[in-house]
Amino acid sequence: MTKLSKPNASGNGLTESVNKPINRKSFFKFAGAGAALTTLLISGCNDDDDGKFNGVVDTPPTTGTGAVSLGSGDVGILNYAYALEQLEAAFYTQVVATKFSGMTALETSIFTDIRDHEIAHREFFKAAITAAAPTAIIPALTPDFSSINFGDRNAVLTAAKTFEDLGVTAYNGAGKLLTNPDFLTIAGKIVSVEARHAAEIADLISNGTFANTANNANGFDDAKMPSEVLAAAKSFIKETIDFSKLPTS
Amino acid sequence: MNIYNLLTQIEKADPEIYERLDSRRAVFKHFAGFGKKLAATAIPLAFGAMLNKAYGQTTTRSVTDVLKFAYLLENLEAEFYKQAAATDIFASAAGKGAFETIRNHEVAHVNFLKGALGADAPTYTADSFDFDAKGALGGMTFKDYPTMLAVAQAFEDTGVRAYKGQAAFLISNNDVLQAALQIHSVEARHAAHIRRMRRDFAAAPADQKPWITGKDRGGLPALVQAIYDGEEATTQAGVKITGTFGGISISDAAASEAFDETLSTEQIQAIVTPFLKN
């Protein structure tokens, strides 16, 4: 691996040429390309980025008695997103598995689609964080949906709206905490799908309320910091989430 | 280190590598032969230049550049919804109400961006835009309800991809980045509702969804295909999204729906140019 990570042994500038464009476009894109390239790129991150990535790898999460540390830096933010996606995926898995009375075919189709999207998001983060920082990824969380009556349409839609709006505000608030533009782009690819979910769920509750969250002076959706988001989410997660090492600006 | 092997590795992670390279595709596909003809010391340079073309940004975008670009797109949308909401061709009062809601958001976005740009804000009026897309819509944009909904969907789905593609240029400015993200998710909410309106009005295929499946343009004319090309991606950042997880199978369709894709500045410009008078 050492040999493969140093293709530039002859001093011909290859490492420099190869690393820079790839880092700019996407670290994760190539993280699964194979051991040789992964090693090459991790070395590239250490050289070209701000060092936070490397710092996170060296900081194992606290996984003691029911406490889960998200860690720090960009990987901490990715773990934060992974935690929220775990929550959403588990929620919709149960919605579809224990359908409320009178769920229409259209509603079934919508909930099944959203379930699949959230599972896709969850599994994406799981694979991507594992590839990039295997010692820093948080474990599978234990959802606590005991407060939600899955047999009641209104209860399910209300919870769904809560989760979707929370997800949108979480991504909107966390974007600025990322230092790697490629991670920001990935987060952007996900947040608009969460916003599409949020709009559809709101419309299922009351048609026309798809963007009532933006009925303010600027026509903006909310943006919330991890502390606010996790305070709202904590009753749905059995573990205690330690976000104290996350970046705050 | 064999450069051709490296290229093969990249191709495994990014099957679109050759498409990214576009005009240099032929060169790249024959890289093995190409390499033999070059002096060993020249290969890294050529290789680096090629990767730069594939993955580098073609232009550097300043925060002001991005704000100006967003300002153009928001003006386009705001002017469209002003005229659309003023028509009487809606199928329902709810439909008209939704257009008024969206109009208000787009006007608010325009005003916000105008304030952010200050003296750098260009002047746009209704005359700045051609909502008939140089005759492509047959003068029906504000006369035929399905056409009006189709144009709205095209603008909203474009807006989502446009903001998404620009976000990385704003990473150095937390305030502007966050504002852009807060607008971006609202555009996605609009897009979802317009797609729902088309589904409910049966102007679109019956399986029209609030999210984008593959690169399906949902019954819109072929001239808007560029808005949807690339949305069919089922691999994100080197991670294959499809598979079976806990007994639940994630199909290609679901994998593509779960992630909206970016479009570059150049791609967005090509999409909106028919709607600009100048």
Interface residues (C-beta under 8 A of the other chain):
Chain A: L4 P7 N12 G13 L14 E16 S17 V18 K20 P21 I22 R24 K25 S26 F27 F28 K29 F30 A31 G32 A33 G34 A36 L37 T93 I110 D113 R115 D116 H117 E118 I119 A120 H121 R122 E123 F124 A127 A128 A131 V168 Y171 N172 G173 G175 K176 L178 T179 P181 D182 L184 T185 I186 G188 K189 I190 V191 S192 V193 E194 A195 R196 H197 A198 A199 E200 D203 N207 G208 F210 A211 T213 A214 N215 N216 A217 N218 G219 F220 D221 D222 A223 S249
Chain B: M1 I3 L6 Q9 I10 K12 A13 D14 A40 T41 I43 P44 L45 F47 G48 A49 L51 N52 A54 Y55 G56 Q57 A94 G97 A98 T101 I102 N104 H105 E106 V107 A108 H109 N111 F112 V160 Y163 K164 A167 A168 I171 N174 L177 Q178 A179 L181 Q182 I183 H184 S185 V186 E187 A188 R189 H190 A191 A192 H193 R196 K209 P210 W211 Q236 A237 G238 V239 I241 G243 F245 G246 I248 I250 S251 A254 A255 E257 A258 F259 D260 E261 T262
